[in-house]
Structures are given as C-alpha cells and as structure tokens.
C-alpha cells in the first residue's frame, strides 16, 4: 500500500477531481440561458466533492470533523448526480456521458461511505 502524504494521493480525491473536470468540459456546451442555473450548480457541486475531501484529509486527527466533511462530500456527489439527471432530461448531456459520470459518482460515494465507517483508519 502506498503512503498517502496529501489529499491528492487519495483515489477518491483523484476520481472526484477528474469527474469535476469532465463536467466542466461537458457543461461548456450547455445553453447560455443555463449559465446561472444548471451549469453553475453542476459545476459548483462537482467541484465541492473534491474540495471537501481535501478539507477532510486535513481534519483527520479529529474523527468527528473528518467524518462530517466526508459526509458533506457525499452529499455534494449526490447533488451532482441530481444535476446530471436534469442535464440528461433537458437534452444537454448524452446518455453515454451521463451513465459514465453517474457510475463514477456512485463509486466515489461508495468510497466516501467506507471512509466514514472507519475514520480511525485515516487518523494521524
């Protein structure tokens, strides 16, 4: 097992960051009238997932605070899935990209849940 020195070494961070970047690129093609609505919301929530993971990593010596930040990240991932549902149903996102991102967020959520179950595994 590799030594984890920073949040950037966490697979859950790497995957959530990559998802957020994919959403950023895909959302560039959303209609201009959505810039302050769906586009902004899906970008913000997707970026919050990895941001909260980074914060959680720095709070890992406080298990309750660590778990709380991971829970916030999990909630942001679920919110992102909700916005992806809207993007698909509005015709802004094709089914293949939707399914890929939704599946990746399911995996991210699973990793976050496991981290919350065993906060002592991550403590310093």
C-alpha positions as a printed Julia matrix, in Angstrom:
124×3 Matrix{Float64}:
   0.0    0.0     0.0
   1.31   3.43   -0.96
   1.97   6.05    1.68
  -0.63   8.78    1.49
   1.04  12.13    2.07
  -1.6   14.57    0.81
  -5.24  14.53   -0.23
  -4.04  14.34   -3.84
  -2.79  10.8    -3.14
  -6.29   9.57   -2.27
  -8.01   7.64   -5.06
 -11.37   9.13   -4.06
  -9.94  12.63   -4.45
  -8.38  11.81   -7.82
 -11.59  10.31   -9.18
 -13.82  13.12   -7.9
 -11.44  15.76   -9.3
 -11.42  14.03  -12.69
 -15.22  13.87  -12.69
 -15.44  17.59  -11.9
 -13.09  18.4   -14.76
 -15.14  16.23  -17.14
 -18.31  18.03  -16.05
 -16.62  21.38  -16.56
 -15.7   20.44  -20.14
 -19.08  18.91  -20.97
 -21.01  21.82  -19.46
 -19.28  24.27  -21.81
 -21.78  23.13  -24.44
 -24.86  23.73  -22.24
 -27.14  26.56  -23.46
 -26.18  30.09  -22.45
 -29.51  30.55  -20.65
 -28.39  27.86  -18.18
 -25.13  29.61  -17.23
 -26.51  30.95  -13.92
 -28.63  27.91  -13.22
 -27.89  24.31  -14.15
 -24.39  24.94  -15.49
 -23.34  26.84  -12.38
 -24.97  24.36  -10.0
 -23.49  21.2   -11.53
 -20.04  22.78  -11.67
 -20.18  24.0    -8.07
 -21.45  20.74   -6.6
 -18.97  18.63   -8.57
 -16.05  20.82   -7.5
 -17.22  20.72   -3.88
 -16.81  16.95   -3.75
 -13.02  17.03   -4.1
 -12.74  20.28   -2.11
 -14.46  18.71    0.88
 -12.27  15.61    0.58
  -9.2   17.85    0.74
 -10.58  19.58    3.85
 -11.48  16.25    5.44
  -7.96  14.95    4.93
  -6.53  17.87    6.9
  -9.06  17.27    9.71
  -8.4   13.56   10.08
  -6.92  13.9    13.57
 -10.44  14.89   14.67
 -12.59  11.87   13.69
 -15.97  13.62   14.01
 -14.85  16.6    11.96
 -13.24  14.26    9.42
 -16.45  12.22    9.07
 -18.56  15.37    8.84
 -16.52  16.71    5.91
 -16.69  13.34    4.17
 -20.45  13.38    4.68
 -20.63  16.83    3.09
 -18.62  15.5     0.16
 -21.0   12.54   -0.17
 -23.98  14.94   -0.19
 -22.33  17.1    -2.87
 -21.74  14.0    -5.0
 -25.43  13.08   -4.71
 -26.38  16.66   -5.59
 -24.15  16.44   -8.64
 -25.96  13.27   -9.71
 -29.24  15.16   -9.37
 -27.99  17.96  -11.64
 -26.76  15.35  -14.13
 -30.32  13.93  -14.15
 -31.6   17.36  -15.13
 -28.9   17.78  -17.79
 -29.83  14.42  -19.33
 -33.57  15.08  -19.26
 -33.16  18.56  -20.71
 -31.13  17.09  -23.58
 -27.88  18.85  -22.65
 -25.99  15.64  -21.87
 -25.93  12.46  -23.95
 -26.79   9.13  -22.36
 -23.25   7.69  -22.6
 -21.63  10.6   -20.75
 -24.48  10.6   -18.24
 -24.1    6.89  -17.47
 -20.31   7.15  -17.21
 -20.43  10.1   -14.8
 -23.29   8.68  -12.76
 -21.43   5.4   -12.35
 -18.23   7.2   -11.35
 -20.12   9.22   -8.73
 -21.69   6.0    -7.38
 -18.13   4.72   -6.93
 -16.98   7.97   -5.28
 -19.95   7.83   -2.89
 -19.11   4.22   -2.03
 -15.51   5.13   -1.22
 -16.66   8.06    0.93
 -19.1    5.86    2.86
 -16.32   3.35    3.56
 -14.01   6.11    4.75
 -16.73   7.36    7.12
 -17.28   3.87    8.53
 -13.64   3.59    9.6
 -12.35   7.1    10.39
  -9.68   5.68   12.7
  -8.0    4.07    9.67
  -7.22   7.58    8.38
  -6.22   9.29   11.62
  -2.72  10.6    12.25
